[in-house]
């Protein structure tokens, strides 16, 4: 079930002092980690006096919910989650255009997505796809850590890998789209079919595999590498790598939902979420290590540095299209998800 939280008290987080006078309400749909969602909702309410009703879901599930509610929207603004479903929502006219005065302070990749989506979706953070692995578990099983996509196909990883299901997880879709762009579609799906025997579970959420790695329930995850660093910083025996052949990345995004009932409050949240202090919350409160889109927000200490990775030129415009997303997920269902365990 999605997390539904009404932010009514903020003292526990010890953030800014003194709530502002009541200024209406905001229905926030949030697709980052629940702790980050709570912190963002709490701090925004404290600073503005706007009462926040927050619902947390993975980006794939959130897109499905926004589609289902299109004739009677319940959300006002959608914060976080991989950019592809935000781009699909823009194409399907589920979100609306907005230009923030804070755009001028953003990284070029954040604004590229904004322009490609016809001003309906903007980047708030970025993070690269890679491997997370439990160093203690690999050592006990005498398994060398993966360094390349090809490594995961080897017999030593049979039953040792975990990734999410693209029907519910934006992370998993980014992984599939990355492989398609890196290898070509036929080779990418051949790779995923060969990988299948080594996958012990296709989880509902994109962060579940790295959490399973941290708990020692699986040796390797396909994840965003900043999530692996978060688990390592929490004291778990987790390390990470980005594939030697190259890898893709997400642009975590934000959109205002078309037909939002609280449009002024939605625009205020959108403006606020693009500021450097708001973007630091992910790290300061929730320990998240994505690269912020505001140029004045520093890269969190220990965060993976995208400039040091071999990144593909990810085609967000093409792979964010609703039809392309549906086609690739349906193909995964037929050719990979339906394979026997």
ABEGO torsion letter per residue (X at the ends): XBBBBBBABAAAAGBBBEBBBBAEBBBBBBABBAAAAAAAAAAAAAAAGBBBBBBBBBAAAAAAAAAAAAABBABABBBEEBAAAAAAAAAAGABBBBBBAAAAABBAAAAAAAAAAGGABBBABBBBBBBBBBAAAAAAAGBBBBABAAAAABAAABGABBBBBAAABAAAAAAAAAAAAAAEAAAAAAAAAAAAAABABBBABAAAAAAAAAAGABABBBBBAAAAAAAAAAGBBBBBBBBAAEBBBBBBBBBBBBGBABAAAAAAAAAAAABAAAAAAAAAAAGBABBBABAABBBBBGBBBAAABBBBBBBAAAAABAAAAAAAAAAAAAAAAABBX
